[in-house]
Amino acid sequence: MECLPQVIKDACRGCSCVGVKYLWVDRLCILQDRVDDWDTEASRMASVYGNGLCTIACELCRS
């Protein structure tokens, strides 16, 4: 986890503290530079976000 940006580490820690087992990080779960992966995963995003406990969004961050 050392190589992850601090904001993602913080999200992991926060989820762990409240007993959430899974964290979807689209930056990590979707291959950002592959259009075919984006097309496949974009069709699943409504389900992923719709079935989530909460959504954490970071508009601006240094990492």
C-alpha positions in Angstrom: 0.0 0.0 0.0 3.0 2.3 0.2 2.7 3.3 -3.4 -0.9 4.4 -3.2 -1.8 8.0 -2.9 -2.6 9.2 0.6 -6.2 9.9 -0.2 -6.7 6.2 -1.1 -4.8 5.0 2.0 -7.1 7.3 4.1 -10.2 5.8 2.4 -9.0 2.3 3.1 -8.3 3.1 6.7 -11.7 4.8 7.1 -13.5 1.8 5.6 -11.6 -0.5 7.9 -12.5 1.5 11.0 -16.2 1.3 10.3 -16.1 -2.4 9.3 -16.6 -2.0 5.6 -14.9 -4.9 3.8 -14.7 -3.7 0.2 -13.7 -0.4 -1.3 -14.2 0.4 -5.0 -11.5 2.8 -6.3 -12.3 3.4 -10.0 -8.7 4.7 -10.5 -7.5 1.2 -9.5 -10.4 -1.0 -10.6 -10.8 0.5 -14.1 -7.8 0.5 -16.5 -7.8 4.3 -17.1 -5.9 4.2 -20.4 -7.9 1.4 -22.0 -11.1 2.4 -23.8 -12.4 -1.2 -23.9 -12.0 -1.5 -20.2 -13.8 1.8 -19.6 -16.6 0.7 -21.8 -17.1 -2.6 -20.0 -16.8 -1.1 -16.5 -18.9 2.0 -17.3 -21.8 -0.2 -17.9 -21.4 -1.6 -14.4 -20.9 1.7 -12.6 -24.6 2.3 -11.8 -24.7 -1.1 -10.0 -21.4 -0.6 -8.2 -22.3 2.9 -6.9 -26.0 2.0 -6.4 -25.2 -0.9 -4.2 -22.5 0.9 -2.2 -22.9 1.9 1.4 -21.6 5.4 0.6 -19.6 7.2 -2.0 -16.4 9.0 -1.2 -15.3 11.6 -3.8 -12.2 13.6 -4.0 -12.5 16.5 -6.3 -9.1 18.0 -5.7 -6.1 16.4 -4.0 -2.4 16.5 -4.2 -2.1 12.7 -4.6 
